[in-house]
């Protein structure tokens, strides 16, 4: 996947989390309120992207591979998800925005579902597409 598309899908995933949360708590969708709730989690996403980028470019770890591939489920997606939740909650805590245990659990699970879920779905689609396009052994023999 192209880098801007991957970034946009992450931003949309985090935004959907915030919008659903605000709707379920009847907080409304005024732009300032949405931005106030959204920015700590987007900052966490940016931190995750930055860590994945640095590790892939300084080649300090073979675990991340040699290419910057933030669309991969592991390890990039896991790092981005972890940072989105962790940094988001730390910022919310520092700003007295609420970090109850139930919110942390729900945020961790939902963000995991959307941030990791789209990566898993994309990998599955790409794998199936590659399998469908690959020549079959019977076709190669002809």
C-alpha positions in Angstrom: 0.0 0.0 0.0 1.1 3.5 -0.6 2.3 5.5 2.5 -0.3 8.3 2.3 -3.2 5.7 2.1 -1.8 3.8 5.0 -1.6 7.0 7.1 -5.1 8.1 6.1 -6.6 4.7 7.0 -5.0 5.0 10.5 -6.3 8.5 10.9 -9.8 7.4 9.8 -9.6 4.4 12.2 -8.7 6.6 15.2 -11.3 9.2 14.2 -14.1 6.6 14.0 -13.1 5.5 17.5 -13.4 9.0 18.8 -16.7 9.7 17.0 -18.3 6.5 18.2 -17.1 7.3 21.8 -18.5 10.8 21.7 -21.8 9.6 20.3 -22.2 6.9 22.9 -21.6 9.4 25.6 -23.9 12.0 24.0 -21.0 14.5 23.7 -22.0 15.7 20.2 -19.9 16.3 17.2 -18.9 19.9 17.4 -15.5 20.3 15.7 -13.7 21.7 18.7 -15.0 18.9 21.0 -14.0 16.2 18.5 -10.6 17.7 18.0 -10.1 17.9 21.8 -10.9 14.2 22.1 -9.0 13.2 18.9 -5.6 14.9 19.1 -4.1 12.8 22.0 -4.8 9.6 20.1 -3.5 11.0 16.8 -0.4 12.2 18.6 0.0 8.6 19.8 -0.4 7.3 16.3 2.3 9.8 15.1 4.6 8.5 17.8 4.0 4.9 16.7 4.7 5.8 13.1 7.8 7.6 14.1 9.2 4.7 16.1 8.5 2.3 13.3 10.1 4.7 10.8 13.3 5.2 12.9 13.7 1.4 13.6 13.3 0.6 9.9 15.7 3.2 8.8 18.5 3.0 11.3 18.5 -0.8 10.8 18.9 -1.3 14.5 16.6 -4.2 14.5 16.1 -7.0 12.0 12.7 -7.6 13.7 11.3 -4.5 11.9 13.0 -5.4 8.6 14.9 -3.2 6.3 11.9 -1.3 4.8 9.5 1.2 6.2 6.3 -0.9 6.0 3.7 0.7 8.4 0.9 -1.3 6.7 2.2 -4.6 8.0 0.3 -6.1 11.0 3.4 -7.1 12.8 5.5 -5.5 14.1 4.6 -2.1 12.6 0.8 -2.3 13.3 1.4 -3.6 16.8 3.8 -0.8 17.6 1.5 1.9 16.1 -1.5 0.5 18.1 0.4 0.3 21.3 1.6 3.9 21.0 -1.8 5.2 19.9 -3.3 3.8 23.1 -0.4 4.5 25.5 0.5 8.0 24.4 -3.2 8.9 24.0 -4.0 7.8 27.6 -0.9 9.5 29.0 -1.8 12.8 27.4 -5.4 12.4 28.5 -4.2 11.7 32.1 -1.9 14.7 32.1 -4.7 17.0 30.8 -7.3 15.5 33.3 -9.5 14.3 30.5 -10.4 11.0 32.0 -8.6 7.7 32.0 -10.9 5.3 33.9 -10.0 1.7 33.7 -13.1 0.8 31.7 -12.2 3.5 29.2 -8.7 2.2 28.9 -9.9 -1.3 28.3 -12.5 -0.2 25.7 -10.1 2.1 23.9 -7.4 -0.6 23.8 -9.8 -3.2 22.4 -11.5 -1.0 19.9 -8.3 0.7 18.7 -6.8 -2.8 18.4 -9.8 -3.9 16.3 -9.6 -1.0 13.9 -5.9 -0.3 13.7 -4.9 -3.9 13.5 -8.1 -5.1 11.8 -7.7 -3.1 8.7 -4.1 -4.3 8.3 -5.2 -7.9 8.7 -7.9 -7.5 6.2 -5.6 -5.8 3.7 -3.0 -8.6 4.1 -5.7 -11.2 3.5 -7.0 -9.4 0.4 -3.5 -9.0 -1.0 -2.6 -12.6 -0.2 -5.7 -13.8 -2.0 -5.1 -11.5 -5.0 -1.5 -12.7 -5.3 -2.7 -16.4 -5.1 -5.3 -15.8 -7.7 -2.8 -14.2 -10.1 -0.1 -16.8 -9.5 0.3 -19.3 -12.3 -1.0 -22.7 -11.5 1.4 -25.7 -11.9 -0.8 -27.1 -14.7 -0.7 -23.8 -16.6 3.1 -23.6 -16.3 3.5 -27.1 -17.8 1.6 -26.2 -21.0 
